[in-house]
Amino acid sequence: MGSSSKRAKSSSTGAPNAAWRAAFISRGSLLGAARWSPTIAFCGRDVPLDAIELACTRRDVTDLAPLRSLTKLESLVLTFAPVSDLAPVADLPALKVLVVLFSSVTDVAPLAKLTQLEALALSFAPVSDVTAIGKLPHLVQLDLNGTRVVDLSPLAGLPRLEKLDLRETRVLDLGPLSAI
């Protein structure tokens, strides 16, 4: 038997010959391409499941449910997204920075689960009750610019709070924060 039968035997055992392997690699196969990473579709693009930062500026983003899979996400910035439900964000245990600007959010109760959160911005959202925010032990920076917040007493238990933006709010009494 000649070399052709040897080649046939090699390919029947599943072991690729050198020429086949070189062609396979040169075409961007699994052997030559970067590892595939699972993704979710969000904000008009594919986002890797192991993403640690994500920014989105789109007026058509209303549902944050796809973000539940991004369990390594540490920073999320949403601008001009008319979202109203922050419950999916509560499933992001590594989240340290959350910025939601110009949204429709009124209920921040789901944020109480984000115990690692260090910075939170809810500028120009119709938020009025900040009780849940007062339960964030690592919060250092809070931006409530342009919200409907009046009562700051729920924030009195934030020992690490260093920066608080209350511009364009209805807050008249800073007394509850005197101990901070």
C-alpha positions as CSV (number, residue, x, y, z in Angstrom):
1,M,0.0,0.0,0.0
2,G,1.2,3.4,-0.9
3,S,1.2,6.7,0.9
4,S,-2.5,7.3,0.0
5,S,-3.6,4.4,2.2
6,K,-1.5,5.7,5.0
7,R,-3.2,9.1,4.7
8,A,-6.6,7.5,4.7
9,K,-5.7,5.5,7.8
10,S,-4.6,8.7,9.5
11,S,-7.8,10.6,8.8
12,S,-10.0,7.6,9.7
13,T,-8.5,7.6,13.2
14,G,-9.3,11.3,13.6
15,A,-5.7,12.5,13.7
16,P,-5.4,15.4,11.3
17,N,-2.3,15.5,9.1
18,A,0.0,18.6,9.1
19,A,-1.4,20.1,5.9
20,W,-5.0,19.9,7.1
21,R,-4.0,21.4,10.5
22,A,-2.2,24.3,8.8
23,A,-5.2,25.0,6.5
24,F,-7.5,24.8,9.5
25,I,-5.5,27.2,11.6
26,S,-5.0,29.7,8.7
27,R,-8.8,30.0,8.3
28,G,-9.3,31.2,11.9
29,S,-10.5,27.9,13.2
30,L,-10.9,27.0,16.8
31,L,-7.3,26.0,16.9
32,G,-6.1,29.4,15.6
33,A,-8.8,31.8,16.8
34,A,-9.1,33.5,20.1
35,R,-11.3,31.7,22.7
36,W,-15.0,32.3,22.3
37,S,-16.5,34.1,25.2
38,P,-20.3,33.9,25.9
39,T,-22.1,37.2,25.6
40,I,-25.4,38.9,26.2
41,A,-27.1,41.4,23.9
42,F,-27.4,44.8,25.6
43,C,-27.3,48.4,24.4
44,G,-27.1,47.4,20.8
45,R,-24.0,45.2,21.2
46,D,-22.7,41.9,22.5
47,V,-21.3,42.3,26.0
48,P,-19.1,39.5,27.4
49,L,-20.4,37.8,30.5
50,D,-17.1,38.5,32.3
51,A,-17.3,42.3,31.6
52,I,-16.4,44.4,34.6
53,E,-17.4,47.8,33.1
54,L,-20.3,48.8,31.0
55,A,-21.5,52.1,29.7
56,C,-24.6,52.7,27.7
57,T,-26.1,55.9,26.3
58,R,-29.3,55.0,24.4
59,R,-32.8,56.2,24.7
60,D,-34.2,52.8,23.6
61,V,-32.9,50.8,26.6
62,T,-35.8,50.2,28.9
63,D,-35.1,46.7,30.2
64,L,-32.1,45.9,32.4
65,A,-33.0,42.2,32.8
66,P,-30.1,41.0,30.4
67,L,-27.6,42.5,32.9
68,R,-28.5,39.8,35.5
69,S,-25.9,37.5,33.9
70,L,-23.0,40.0,34.3
71,T,-22.1,38.9,37.8
72,K,-18.6,40.3,37.6
73,L,-19.7,43.8,36.6
74,E,-18.2,46.4,38.9
75,S,-19.2,49.6,37.1
76,L,-22.4,50.4,35.2
77,V,-23.2,53.7,33.6
78,L,-26.6,54.3,32.0
79,T,-27.3,57.7,30.4
80,F,-30.6,58.8,28.9
81,A,-31.9,55.2,29.2
82,P,-35.6,55.6,30.3
83,V,-35.3,52.6,32.7
84,S,-37.7,52.5,35.6
85,D,-36.9,49.1,37.2
86,L,-33.6,48.6,38.9
87,A,-34.4,45.1,40.3
88,P,-32.1,43.4,37.7
89,V,-29.2,45.5,38.9
90,A,-29.7,44.1,42.5
91,D,-28.4,40.7,41.1
92,L,-24.9,42.2,40.4
93,P,-23.0,41.4,43.6
94,A,-19.7,42.9,42.5
95,L,-21.1,46.3,41.5
96,K,-19.2,49.2,43.1
97,V,-20.2,52.1,40.8
98,L,-23.7,52.7,39.5
99,V,-24.6,55.8,37.5
100,V,-28.1,56.1,36.2
101,L,-28.7,59.6,34.7
102,F,-31.9,61.0,33.2
103,S,-33.9,57.9,33.9
104,S,-37.5,57.1,35.0
105,V,-36.4,55.4,38.2
106,T,-38.6,56.1,41.2
107,D,-38.0,53.0,43.4
108,V,-34.5,52.5,44.6
109,A,-35.4,49.7,47.1
110,P,-33.6,47.0,45.0
111,L,-30.3,48.8,45.5
112,A,-30.3,47.8,49.2
113,K,-28.8,44.4,48.1
114,L,-25.8,46.1,46.6
115,T,-23.7,46.1,49.7
116,Q,-20.4,46.6,47.8
117,L,-21.6,49.8,46.2
118,E,-19.2,52.7,46.7
119,A,-20.5,55.4,44.3
120,L,-24.1,56.0,43.2
121,A,-25.5,58.7,40.9
122,L,-29.2,59.0,40.2
123,S,-29.2,62.5,38.7
124,F,-32.4,63.8,37.2
125,A,-34.5,60.8,38.1
126,P,-37.9,61.2,39.9
127,V,-36.5,59.5,43.1
128,S,-37.9,60.8,46.3
129,D,-37.4,58.0,48.9
130,V,-33.7,57.2,49.7
131,T,-34.4,54.7,52.5
132,A,-32.7,51.8,50.7
133,I,-29.6,53.9,49.9
134,G,-29.1,54.4,53.6
135,K,-28.4,50.7,53.9
136,L,-25.3,50.8,51.7
137,P,-22.4,50.4,54.1
138,H,-19.6,51.2,51.7
139,L,-21.1,54.2,49.9
140,V,-18.6,57.0,49.6
141,Q,-20.1,59.2,46.9
142,L,-23.8,59.9,46.3
143,D,-25.2,62.1,43.5
144,L,-28.9,63.0,43.9
145,N,-28.7,66.1,41.7
146,G,-32.1,66.9,40.2
147,T,-34.1,64.3,42.1
148,R,-37.3,64.8,44.2
149,V,-35.5,63.9,47.5
150,V,-36.5,66.1,50.5
151,D,-35.7,63.9,53.5
152,L,-32.1,63.0,54.1
153,S,-32.7,61.2,57.5
154,P,-32.3,57.7,55.9
155,L,-28.7,58.6,54.9
156,A,-27.7,59.4,58.5
157,G,-26.3,55.9,58.9
158,L,-23.7,56.1,56.0
159,P,-20.4,56.3,57.9
160,R,-18.2,56.4,54.8
161,L,-20.2,59.0,52.8
162,E,-17.7,61.8,51.8
163,K,-19.4,63.4,48.8
164,L,-23.1,64.2,48.4
165,D,-24.5,66.2,45.5
166,L,-27.9,67.7,46.3
167,R,-28.0,70.5,43.6
168,E,-31.5,71.1,42.2
169,T,-33.3,69.1,44.9
170,R,-35.9,70.2,47.4
171,V,-33.7,69.4,50.4
172,L,-33.9,72.2,53.0
173,D,-32.6,70.5,56.1
174,L,-29.1,69.0,56.3
175,G,-29.4,68.3,60.0
176,P,-29.9,64.6,59.6
177,L,-26.4,64.4,58.2
178,S,-24.6,66.3,61.0
179,A,-23.2,63.1,62.5
180,I,-21.5,62.1,59.3
